[in-house]
Amino acid sequence: MNNFKLIFRILKYIEACMEYESFDDDNFTASHFGVSKALFLNILRTLLEAGYISGIKIVTDKC
């Protein structure tokens, strides 16, 4: 999958969740977007650093 398409899908998902009081984090997963966990986390980290998203914390753990 093209990373720009993935970025668009992530941002679109976040935008859709803004209509509700709580964020639907059950479906905000790599598997929901059909990509590896590593790619999903790297894209999220890039979006955070670029200032496109805020309010989330990426926790990486060896376990």
C-alpha positions as CSV (number, residue, x, y, z in Angstrom):
1,M,0.0,0.0,0.0
2,N,1.2,3.5,-0.8
3,N,2.2,5.3,2.4
4,F,0.3,8.4,1.3
5,K,-2.9,6.4,1.0
6,L,-2.3,5.0,4.4
7,I,-1.7,8.4,5.9
8,F,-5.0,9.7,4.2
9,R,-6.9,6.7,5.7
10,I,-5.5,7.3,9.2
11,L,-6.3,11.0,9.0
12,K,-9.8,10.3,7.6
13,Y,-10.4,7.8,10.5
14,I,-9.4,10.4,13.1
15,E,-11.6,13.0,11.4
16,A,-14.6,10.6,11.5
17,C,-14.0,10.0,15.2
18,M,-14.1,13.7,15.9
19,E,-17.9,13.6,15.6
20,Y,-18.2,11.6,18.7
21,E,-17.3,12.2,22.4
22,S,-14.9,9.3,22.6
23,F,-12.3,8.0,20.2
24,D,-12.9,4.5,18.8
25,D,-9.5,3.1,19.6
26,D,-10.7,-0.5,19.2
27,N,-10.4,-0.2,15.5
28,F,-7.4,2.1,15.4
29,T,-4.9,-0.7,14.9
30,A,-2.5,-1.8,12.2
31,S,-4.6,-4.8,11.4
32,H,-7.7,-2.6,10.8
33,F,-5.7,-0.6,8.2
34,G,-4.2,-3.8,6.8
35,V,-0.5,-3.0,7.4
36,S,2.2,-4.2,9.7
37,K,2.4,-2.9,13.3
38,A,5.9,-1.5,12.6
39,L,4.7,0.5,9.5
40,F,1.6,1.7,11.4
41,L,3.7,3.0,14.3
42,N,6.2,4.6,12.1
43,I,3.5,6.5,10.1
44,L,1.9,7.6,13.4
45,R,5.3,8.8,14.7
46,T,5.9,10.7,11.5
47,L,2.4,12.4,11.7
48,L,3.1,13.3,15.3
49,E,6.5,14.8,14.6
50,A,5.1,16.8,11.6
51,G,2.3,18.2,13.7
52,Y,-0.5,16.6,11.8
53,I,-1.9,14.8,14.8
54,S,-1.6,15.3,18.6
55,G,-2.9,13.9,21.8
56,I,-1.6,10.4,21.4
57,K,1.4,8.7,22.9
58,I,3.3,6.0,21.1
59,V,4.6,3.4,23.6
60,T,7.1,0.8,22.3
61,D,7.9,-2.1,24.5
62,K,10.2,-5.1,23.9
63,C,7.4,-7.4,25.1
